[in-house]
Amino acid sequence: MKFLYFTDTHIRGTTPKNRLDDFVESLKNKIKEIIDIANEEEVDFILHGGDVFDRPDLSPNVVGQFAKLFKEANSPIYAISGNHDTFGHNPNTLSRTMLGLIDSFGLMTVIHPHQPILIEKDGLKVQLSGQPYHYDLDQRDPKLDYYPLNEHKADILIHMVHSMLVEKSLPDGIPHTLIDHIWGTTADILLTGHYHGGFGIKEREGTYICNPGAIARVNNHSSEIIRKPQIILGELSKGYIQLKQRVLKVAAKGEQVLDRSFLEKGVHQEQKLHQFIQQVKEQSDFQNIKMTDIIQELAAMSNVENEVKEEALRRITVVEESWKGEEYE
């Protein structure tokens, strides 16, 4: 049995300020290559790790253009919702979103919590499960999000989580989970997204934890200059798992599509934000700044419209996604 995994496409209809190219056309070319690879490799299913869209209410015209590309896949596509796919980062709003729409049309199948899907072929049973982005992710007991139950008595468990799973600790105020803390996961293959930089394929005693990085390069972090968008191909049989990464050929080099002036500005802003956090830590008793909680509280007290609150939460998440874990101990 074969599968292909990719994540964080952030489909949108405009070009981010830090891009020098036509972002929409570049993204179309990357998704076309992904679908072509899946068809050429004759994979049995395709997995998307969330943030299919850059916002939940993207225009039907843009969604339609990309839907035609996904429709070319010869195998079913399964996805989980990311924070950008839903309103206010709430997975319960999925039915009102564009991801919910293409799910209802059968173009993609969204995997919901505690509703795993069973794939069977040649006597092999593979269970697909997923945990979408939600407010408490990486802030509660990791067993609730990273440890799926084997509800189908499957031979192999594949679990997707749209979470901030990283190798090293991030600054206070950014919820995250360390890879080393979840090697006890019940999943045989744990696939994550959200953290755009990715960390590749990690393996320990037959358990795999993977994040190939985002397909889209939309943030202002300097690491995006050298990062190459890639996917993961997997081959499975009883007692056998083989995973490998493949770089997308159509993805241009970072210096060709990313404006260095915006990247340098982004690095400067990161440094200032980190300094601010350090000052707060040194001059107060706060151990953890949760900006999402502050926004929710202020919005409730001030009767702020939902659209304003959701946009504030979205912008906070964009900042969180751009942090690089290896810079902090």
C-alpha positions in Angstrom: 0.0 0.0 0.0 1.3 3.5 -0.9 0.4 7.0 0.2 1.5 10.6 -0.3 1.5 13.3 2.4 1.8 17.0 2.1 0.6 20.0 4.2 0.0 23.7 4.6 -0.8 24.7 1.0 -2.5 28.0 2.2 -4.4 28.4 -1.0 -5.3 32.0 -1.6 -6.1 34.4 -4.5 -3.5 37.0 -4.0 0.3 37.2 -3.7 1.8 37.9 -0.2 3.9 41.1 0.0 7.1 39.1 0.6 6.8 37.2 -2.7 8.4 38.3 -6.0 6.5 35.9 -8.2 2.8 35.2 -8.9 2.1 33.2 -5.8 -1.2 31.7 -7.1 0.4 30.4 -10.3 3.4 29.0 -8.4 1.1 27.2 -6.0 -0.9 25.8 -8.8 2.2 24.3 -10.3 3.3 22.8 -7.0 -0.1 21.2 -6.4 -0.2 19.9 -10.0 3.3 18.3 -9.5 2.0 16.7 -6.2 -1.0 15.2 -7.9 1.2 14.0 -10.8 3.6 12.3 -8.4 0.7 10.6 -6.7 -0.7 9.3 -10.0 2.7 8.2 -11.3 3.5 6.4 -8.0 0.0 4.9 -8.1 -0.6 5.7 -4.4 -3.7 4.3 -2.7 -4.5 7.6 -0.9 -3.3 11.1 -0.5 -3.1 12.9 2.9 -3.2 16.7 3.6 -2.1 17.9 7.0 -4.3 21.0 7.3 -4.4 24.6 6.2 -5.6 23.7 2.8 -6.8 27.3 2.5 -5.3 30.5 3.8 -8.7 31.6 5.1 -12.1 29.8 5.5 -14.1 32.2 3.3 -11.9 32.2 0.2 -13.7 33.2 -3.0 -15.5 30.4 -4.9 -13.6 31.4 -8.0 -10.2 30.7 -6.4 -11.4 27.5 -4.8 -12.8 26.3 -8.1 -9.5 26.8 -9.9 -7.7 24.6 -7.3 -10.5 22.1 -7.1 -9.9 21.3 -10.8 -6.3 20.3 -9.9 -7.3 18.1 -6.9 -9.9 16.5 -9.1 -7.1 15.1 -11.3 -6.0 12.8 -8.5 -6.6 9.1 -9.2 -6.8 8.3 -5.5 -8.9 9.7 -2.6 -7.6 12.7 -0.7 -8.0 12.8 3.1 -7.4 16.0 5.1 -7.7 17.5 8.5 -8.6 21.1 9.1 -6.0 23.6 10.1 -6.4 26.9 12.0 -6.7 28.8 8.7 -9.4 26.5 7.4 -12.0 27.4 10.1 -13.5 30.5 11.6 -11.9 31.7 14.8 -9.7 28.5 14.9 -12.9 26.5 15.8 -13.2 23.2 14.0 -16.9 23.2 14.7 -17.3 25.9 12.1 -16.1 23.6 9.3 -19.5 23.3 7.7 -19.5 27.0 6.9 -16.0 27.0 5.3 -14.6 26.3 1.9 -12.9 23.1 3.2 -16.3 22.0 4.4 -17.7 22.7 1.0 -15.2 20.6 -0.9 -15.7 17.9 1.7 -19.4 17.8 1.0 -18.7 17.5 -2.7 -16.4 14.5 -2.1 -13.4 16.2 -3.5 -11.6 15.8 -0.2 -12.7 13.8 2.8 -12.1 15.6 6.1 -11.2 13.3 9.0 -12.9 14.2 12.2 -11.7 13.4 15.8 -12.6 9.9 17.0 -13.9 9.0 13.5 -11.0 7.1 12.0 -11.2 5.7 8.5 -10.1 2.2 7.6 -8.2 1.4 4.4 -7.8 -2.3 3.4 -5.7 -3.8 0.6 -4.1 -7.2 0.1 -4.9 -8.2 3.7 -3.3 -5.0 5.1 -5.5 -2.8 7.3 -4.5 0.8 7.8 -6.4 3.2 10.0 -6.4 6.9 9.2 -7.2 9.3 12.1 -6.8 13.0 12.6 -6.9 15.9 15.1 -7.7 19.3 13.7 -6.3 22.5 15.1 -8.2 23.7 18.2 -7.7 26.2 21.0 -6.3 23.7 23.6 -3.9 21.9 21.2 -0.4 21.7 22.7 -1.8 23.1 26.0 -3.5 20.0 27.4 -2.5 16.3 28.0 -0.8 15.3 24.7 -2.5 11.8 24.9 -5.7 13.5 24.0 -4.3 14.7 20.6 -1.3 12.6 19.7 -2.3 9.1 20.9 -5.1 7.6 18.7 -7.1 4.5 19.6 -6.9 1.5 17.3 -10.7 1.4 16.8 -10.5 -0.8 13.7 -7.9 -3.3 15.0 -5.7 -2.2 12.1 -2.1 -3.3 11.4 -0.8 0.2 11.0 -2.1 3.5 12.5 -1.5 6.8 10.7 -2.5 9.8 12.7 -2.4 13.5 11.5 -2.3 16.5 13.8 -2.2 20.1 12.8 -0.1 21.2 15.7 3.0 23.1 16.8 5.2 20.0 17.2 8.9 21.0 17.3 12.3 19.6 18.2 13.3 22.3 20.7 11.3 24.6 23.0 9.8 27.8 21.7 9.5 31.1 23.6 7.0 31.4 26.4 3.5 32.3 25.1 3.7 30.0 22.1 1.9 26.7 22.8 3.9 23.8 21.5 4.8 20.1 22.1 8.2 18.6 21.9 8.8 15.6 19.8 10.8 13.9 22.6 7.7 14.0 24.8 5.4 12.0 22.5 7.5 9.0 21.3 5.1 6.9 23.3 2.4 7.7 20.8 0.1 4.8 19.8 0.4 5.8 16.2 2.9 4.0 13.9 3.2 7.1 11.7 2.4 10.6 13.2 2.1 13.3 10.5 2.0 17.0 11.5 1.9 20.4 9.9 1.3 24.0 11.1 5.1 24.5 11.9 6.1 25.6 8.4 9.8 24.9 8.7 9.2 21.2 9.3 11.7 18.7 10.7 11.6 15.9 8.2 11.2 12.3 9.1 12.1 11.1 12.6 12.2 7.4 13.6 12.6 5.6 16.8 12.0 1.9 17.4 9.6 1.6 14.5 7.6 4.8 15.2 7.7 7.6 12.7 7.1 11.3 13.5 7.1 13.5 10.4 6.7 17.1 9.1 8.0 17.8 5.6 7.3 21.5 6.0 4.7 23.7 4.3 4.1 23.6 0.6 3.5 27.3 0.7 6.2 29.8 1.6 4.2 32.7 3.0 5.9 34.0 6.2 8.9 36.4 6.6 11.3 34.0 8.3 14.8 34.0 6.9 14.8 30.2 6.9 12.3 30.2 4.0 15.1 31.4 1.7 16.9 28.0 1.9 13.8 25.8 2.6 12.6 23.6 -0.3 8.9 22.6 -0.4 8.6 18.8 -0.3 6.3 15.9 0.2 6.5 12.4 1.9 5.9 9.2 0.0 5.1 6.1 2.1 5.1 2.4 1.3 3.4 0.0 3.8 2.9 -3.7 4.3 2.6 -5.9 7.4 5.6 -5.3 9.6 7.1 -2.9 7.1 7.1 0.9 6.8 9.2 2.9 4.4 9.0 6.7 4.2 11.0 9.1 2.0 10.9 12.8 1.2 10.8 14.2 -2.3 11.6 17.9 -3.1 9.2 19.5 -5.6 11.0 20.2 -8.9 8.8 23.1 -9.9 9.4 25.0 -6.6 11.8 27.9 -7.4 14.8 28.7 -5.2 13.9 30.9 -2.2 16.0 33.9 -3.5 14.0 33.8 -6.7 10.6 34.1 -5.2 11.1 35.7 -1.7 11.8 39.4 -1.2 14.9 39.7 1.0 13.8 43.1 2.3 10.7 41.6 3.8 12.6 38.7 5.2 15.1 41.0 6.9 12.2 43.0 8.3 10.6 39.8 9.6 13.8 38.8 11.4 14.1 42.3 13.0 10.4 42.0 14.2 11.1 38.5 15.6 14.1 39.8 17.5 12.1 42.7 19.0 9.2 40.4 19.9 11.6 38.0 21.6 13.3 40.8 23.5 9.8 42.1 24.6 8.9 38.6 25.9 12.2 38.4 27.8 11.6 41.8 29.4 8.1 40.8 30.5 9.5 37.6 32.1 12.2 39.5 33.9 9.9 42.3 35.3 6.8 40.3 36.2 5.5 37.1 37.6 4.0 36.0 34.3 5.4 32.6 33.2 3.2 32.2 30.2 1.6 34.8 27.9 -1.3 33.4 26.0 -2.3 36.0 23.5 -5.3 34.1 22.3 -6.8 34.0 25.8 -6.2 37.8 26.1 -8.0 38.4 22.8 -10.9 36.2 23.8 -11.3 37.9 27.1 -11.1 41.5 25.7 -13.6 40.6 22.9 -16.1 39.2 25.5 -15.9 42.2 27.7 -16.1 44.7 24.9 -18.7 43.0 22.7 -16.3 42.9 19.8 -17.7 41.5 16.6 -16.8 38.0 15.8 -15.1 39.0 12.5 -12.7 41.3 14.3 -11.9 38.7 16.9 -11.3 36.0 14.3 -9.0 38.3 12.3 -7.0 39.1 15.5 -6.6 35.4 16.3 -5.6 34.7 12.7 -2.8 37.3 12.8 -1.5 35.9 16.1 -1.3 32.4 14.6 0.6 33.7 11.6 3.3 35.0 14.0 3.3 31.7 15.9 3.8 29.7 12.7 6.9 31.6 11.7 8.9 30.8 14.9 11.8 28.5 14.5 12.3 26.1 17.4 16.1 25.6 17.1 16.8 29.2 17.9 15.6 28.7 21.5 16.7 26.3 24.2 
